[in-house]
Amino acid sequence: MDMLNKKSGLLGISGFSSDIRDIIQRVGEDAQAKLAFEMYVYRLKKYVGSYVAVLGGVDVLVFTDDIGVHNWLVGRRSVKGWTGAASGWMRRPTSGPPATRSRASIRRTRRSGS
């Protein structure tokens, strides 16, 4: 049971860590780290995509916590290939109208003080 609960998932795939931050640091040099990263992104895409499908679309997708603040690569790769998302990956605009249904995009924003 310890194998299933403690040594599978990202740790089992990468062979060295269950922390996505550690895995990202080694993606360019370690095939297992790259595989673990790609699997993580794939699962995130599936999870978020299922919610988007159920909701019939989204106006804005906000990543918070680790993905939104520290792991921009995960967020960026998670929306890669989504219609209108690749070019919408940016900091919060300083001026202009908020996103509307007709001009929705997915934006990366940072909370002040983060």
C-alpha atoms as an extended CHARMM CRD file, in Angstrom:
* protein
*
       114  EXT
         1         1  MET       CA              0.0000000000        0.0000000000        0.0000000000  PROA      1               0.0000000000
         2         2  ASP       CA              2.9360000000        2.3340000000        0.6940000000  PROA      2               0.0000000000
         3         3  MET       CA              3.9970000000        1.9560000000       -2.9610000000  PROA      3               0.0000000000
         4         4  LEU       CA              0.5840000000        3.1190000000       -4.1790000000  PROA      4               0.0000000000
         5         5  ASN       CA              0.2130000000        5.9810000000       -1.6990000000  PROA      5               0.0000000000
         6         6  LYS       CA              3.7630000000        7.3490000000       -1.5200000000  PROA      6               0.0000000000
         7         7  LYS       CA              5.8430000000        6.1760000000       -4.4660000000  PROA      7               0.0000000000
         8         8  SER       CA              3.5920000000        6.4690000000       -7.5000000000  PROA      8               0.0000000000
         9         9  GLY       CA              2.3890000000        9.4690000000       -9.4870000000  PROA      9               0.0000000000
        10        10  LEU       CA              5.0130000000       12.0860000000      -10.3230000000  PROA      10              0.0000000000
        11        11  LEU       CA              7.5930000000       10.4130000000       -8.0880000000  PROA      11              0.0000000000
        12        12  GLY       CA              7.0560000000        7.0510000000       -9.7400000000  PROA      12              0.0000000000
        13        13  ILE       CA              7.3420000000        8.5000000000      -13.2490000000  PROA      13              0.0000000000
        14        14  SER       CA             10.2210000000       10.9150000000      -12.6480000000  PROA      14              0.0000000000
        15        15  GLY       CA             12.1180000000        8.6270000000      -10.3110000000  PROA      15              0.0000000000
        16        16  PHE       CA             13.2790000000       11.4880000000       -8.0720000000  PROA      16              0.0000000000
        17        17  SER       CA             10.4730000000       13.8210000000       -6.8900000000  PROA      17              0.0000000000
        18        18  SER       CA              6.7370000000       14.2870000000       -6.5350000000  PROA      18              0.0000000000
        19        19  ASP       CA              7.1280000000       18.0890000000       -6.6360000000  PROA      19              0.0000000000
        20        20  ILE       CA              6.3980000000       19.5750000000      -10.0630000000  PROA      20              0.0000000000
        21        21  ARG       CA              8.8680000000       22.4010000000       -9.3690000000  PROA      21              0.0000000000
        22        22  ASP       CA             11.7340000000       19.9090000000       -9.0570000000  PROA      22              0.0000000000
        23        23  ILE       CA             10.5820000000       18.1370000000      -12.1970000000  PROA      23              0.0000000000
        24        24  ILE       CA             10.4120000000       21.3740000000      -14.2170000000  PROA      24              0.0000000000
        25        25  GLN       CA             14.0360000000       22.1430000000      -13.3160000000  PROA      25              0.0000000000
        26        26  ARG       CA             15.1610000000       18.8780000000      -14.9340000000  PROA      26              0.0000000000
        27        27  VAL       CA             12.8080000000       18.7120000000      -17.9520000000  PROA      27              0.0000000000
        28        28  GLY       CA             15.5270000000       19.7160000000      -20.4330000000  PROA      28              0.0000000000
        29        29  GLU       CA             18.0590000000       17.1460000000      -19.2480000000  PROA      29              0.0000000000
        30        30  ASP       CA             16.0780000000       14.1500000000      -17.9960000000  PROA      30              0.0000000000
        31        31  ALA       CA             13.7310000000       12.0500000000      -20.1530000000  PROA      31              0.0000000000
        32        32  GLN       CA             11.7890000000       10.7950000000      -17.1230000000  PROA      32              0.0000000000
        33        33  ALA       CA             11.3140000000       14.3540000000      -15.8570000000  PROA      33              0.0000000000
        34        34  LYS       CA             10.0250000000       15.3600000000      -19.2890000000  PROA      34              0.0000000000
        35        35  LEU       CA              7.6000000000       12.4260000000      -19.3080000000  PROA      35              0.0000000000
        36        36  ALA       CA              6.3520000000       13.2890000000      -15.7950000000  PROA      36              0.0000000000
        37        37  PHE       CA              5.8780000000       16.9390000000      -16.8080000000  PROA      37              0.0000000000
        38        38  GLU       CA              4.0150000000       16.0380000000      -20.0110000000  PROA      38              0.0000000000
        39        39  MET       CA              1.7430000000       13.6510000000      -18.1010000000  PROA      39              0.0000000000
        40        40  TYR       CA              1.0310000000       16.3230000000      -15.4660000000  PROA      40              0.0000000000
        41        41  VAL       CA              0.1050000000       18.8710000000      -18.1350000000  PROA      41              0.0000000000
        42        42  TYR       CA             -2.0110000000       16.3220000000      -20.0100000000  PROA      42              0.0000000000
        43        43  ARG       CA             -4.0150000000       15.4720000000      -16.8720000000  PROA      43              0.0000000000
        44        44  LEU       CA             -4.4940000000       19.1620000000      -16.0710000000  PROA      44              0.0000000000
        45        45  LYS       CA             -5.6990000000       19.8530000000      -19.6250000000  PROA      45              0.0000000000
        46        46  LYS       CA             -8.1970000000       17.0050000000      -19.3860000000  PROA      46              0.0000000000
        47        47  TYR       CA             -9.4620000000       18.1600000000      -16.0030000000  PROA      47              0.0000000000
        48        48  VAL       CA             -9.8700000000       21.8290000000      -16.9380000000  PROA      48              0.0000000000
        49        49  GLY       CA            -11.1870000000       20.9430000000      -20.3880000000  PROA      49              0.0000000000
        50        50  SER       CA            -13.9440000000       18.8060000000      -18.9290000000  PROA      50              0.0000000000
        51        51  TYR       CA            -15.1420000000       21.7540000000      -16.8360000000  PROA      51              0.0000000000
        52        52  VAL       CA            -14.9810000000       24.0900000000      -19.8240000000  PROA      52              0.0000000000
        53        53  ALA       CA            -17.0790000000       21.6280000000      -21.8340000000  PROA      53              0.0000000000
        54        54  VAL       CA            -19.6810000000       21.2570000000      -19.0780000000  PROA      54              0.0000000000
        55        55  LEU       CA            -19.8930000000       25.0180000000      -18.6400000000  PROA      55              0.0000000000
        56        56  GLY       CA            -20.1620000000       25.6170000000      -22.3840000000  PROA      56              0.0000000000
        57        57  GLY       CA            -17.0070000000       27.7650000000      -22.4470000000  PROA      57              0.0000000000
        58        58  VAL       CA            -15.2960000000       30.2470000000      -20.1740000000  PROA      58              0.0000000000
        59        59  ASP       CA            -14.6860000000       33.9650000000      -20.2480000000  PROA      59              0.0000000000
        60        60  VAL       CA            -11.4600000000       33.8170000000      -18.2680000000  PROA      60              0.0000000000
        61        61  LEU       CA             -9.3600000000       31.0040000000      -16.8790000000  PROA      61              0.0000000000
        62        62  VAL       CA             -7.3570000000       31.9340000000      -13.7900000000  PROA      62              0.0000000000
        63        63  PHE       CA             -4.6430000000       29.6910000000      -12.4080000000  PROA      63              0.0000000000
        64        64  THR       CA             -3.9750000000       30.3130000000       -8.7310000000  PROA      64              0.0000000000
        65        65  ASP       CA             -1.6190000000       28.8620000000       -6.1320000000  PROA      65              0.0000000000
        66        66  ASP       CA              1.4280000000       27.0300000000       -7.5190000000  PROA      66              0.0000000000
        67        67  ILE       CA              0.4110000000       27.0540000000      -11.1860000000  PROA      67              0.0000000000
        68        68  GLY       CA             -0.6950000000       30.6820000000      -11.2130000000  PROA      68              0.0000000000
        69        69  VAL       CA              2.1300000000       32.1230000000       -9.1700000000  PROA      69              0.0000000000
        70        70  HSD       CA              5.2180000000       29.9320000000       -9.4600000000  PROA      70              0.0000000000
        71        71  ASN       CA              4.8260000000       27.5030000000      -12.3600000000  PROA      71              0.0000000000
        72        72  TRP       CA              4.0060000000       29.6200000000      -15.3900000000  PROA      72              0.0000000000
        73        73  LEU       CA              5.2640000000       26.8700000000      -17.6920000000  PROA      73              0.0000000000
        74        74  VAL       CA              2.5720000000       24.4650000000      -16.4680000000  PROA      74              0.0000000000
        75        75  GLY       CA             -0.1660000000       27.0380000000      -17.0360000000  PROA      75              0.0000000000
        76        76  ARG       CA              1.1500000000       28.0260000000      -20.4390000000  PROA      76              0.0000000000
        77        77  ARG       CA              1.4820000000       24.4360000000      -21.6520000000  PROA      77              0.0000000000
        78        78  SER       CA             -1.9470000000       23.5900000000      -20.2360000000  PROA      78              0.0000000000
        79        79  VAL       CA             -3.6940000000       26.0780000000      -22.5110000000  PROA      79              0.0000000000
        80        80  LYS       CA             -1.4850000000       25.5070000000      -25.5590000000  PROA      80              0.0000000000
        81        81  GLY       CA             -3.6690000000       24.5560000000      -28.4810000000  PROA      81              0.0000000000
        82        82  TRP       CA             -6.8820000000       26.0000000000      -27.0750000000  PROA      82              0.0000000000
        83        83  THR       CA             -8.5780000000       28.3660000000      -29.5120000000  PROA      83              0.0000000000
        84        84  GLY       CA             -7.7420000000       31.9450000000      -28.5500000000  PROA      84              0.0000000000
        85        85  ALA       CA             -5.6500000000       30.8870000000      -25.5690000000  PROA      85              0.0000000000
        86        86  ALA       CA             -2.0630000000       30.9090000000      -26.7920000000  PROA      86              0.0000000000
        87        87  SER       CA             -2.0600000000       34.6060000000      -27.6280000000  PROA      87              0.0000000000
        88        88  GLY       CA             -4.0720000000       35.4310000000      -24.5120000000  PROA      88              0.0000000000
        89        89  TRP       CA             -1.3770000000       34.2220000000      -22.1020000000  PROA      89              0.0000000000
        90        90  MET       CA             -0.2440000000       37.5530000000      -20.6800000000  PROA      90              0.0000000000
        91        91  ARG       CA             -0.1330000000       39.7800000000      -17.6540000000  PROA      91              0.0000000000
        92        92  ARG       CA             -3.2140000000       41.6590000000      -16.6210000000  PROA      92              0.0000000000
        93        93  PRO       CA             -3.7820000000       44.5780000000      -18.9860000000  PROA      93              0.0000000000
        94        94  THR       CA             -3.4000000000       47.9760000000      -17.3680000000  PROA      94              0.0000000000
        95        95  SER       CA             -6.2750000000       49.4780000000      -19.3250000000  PROA      95              0.0000000000
        96        96  GLY       CA             -9.0860000000       48.5100000000      -21.6310000000  PROA      96              0.0000000000
        97        97  PRO       CA            -12.3850000000       46.6890000000      -21.2870000000  PROA      97              0.0000000000
        98        98  PRO       CA            -12.6900000000       43.4080000000      -19.4030000000  PROA      98              0.0000000000
        99        99  ALA       CA            -13.0630000000       40.2050000000      -21.4260000000  PROA      99              0.0000000000
       100       100  THR       CA            -16.5330000000       39.6350000000      -22.8290000000  PROA      100             0.0000000000
       101       101  ARG       CA            -18.0860000000       36.5420000000      -24.3650000000  PROA      101             0.0000000000
       102       102  SER       CA            -17.3760000000       37.8570000000      -27.8380000000  PROA      102             0.0000000000
       103       103  ARG       CA            -13.7260000000       38.6740000000      -27.0340000000  PROA      103             0.0000000000
       104       104  ALA       CA            -12.8550000000       36.1210000000      -24.3660000000  PROA      104             0.0000000000
       105       105  SER       CA             -9.2620000000       35.1100000000      -23.8210000000  PROA      105             0.0000000000
       106       106  ILE       CA             -7.2910000000       33.2460000000      -21.2180000000  PROA      106             0.0000000000
       107       107  ARG       CA             -4.9410000000       35.5050000000      -19.3260000000  PROA      107             0.0000000000
       108       108  ARG       CA             -2.1930000000       34.9870000000      -16.7930000000  PROA      108             0.0000000000
       109       109  THR       CA             -2.4880000000       37.4730000000      -13.9840000000  PROA      109             0.0000000000
       110       110  ARG       CA             -0.5720000000       38.0570000000      -10.7730000000  PROA      110             0.0000000000
       111       111  ARG       CA             -2.2390000000       39.1110000000       -7.5820000000  PROA      111             0.0000000000
       112       112  SER       CA             -0.6870000000       42.1970000000       -6.0640000000  PROA      112             0.0000000000
       113       113  GLY       CA              1.5710000000       41.2900000000       -3.1800000000  PROA      113             0.0000000000
       114       114  SER       CA              2.3940000000       37.8290000000       -4.6090000000  PROA      114             0.0000000000
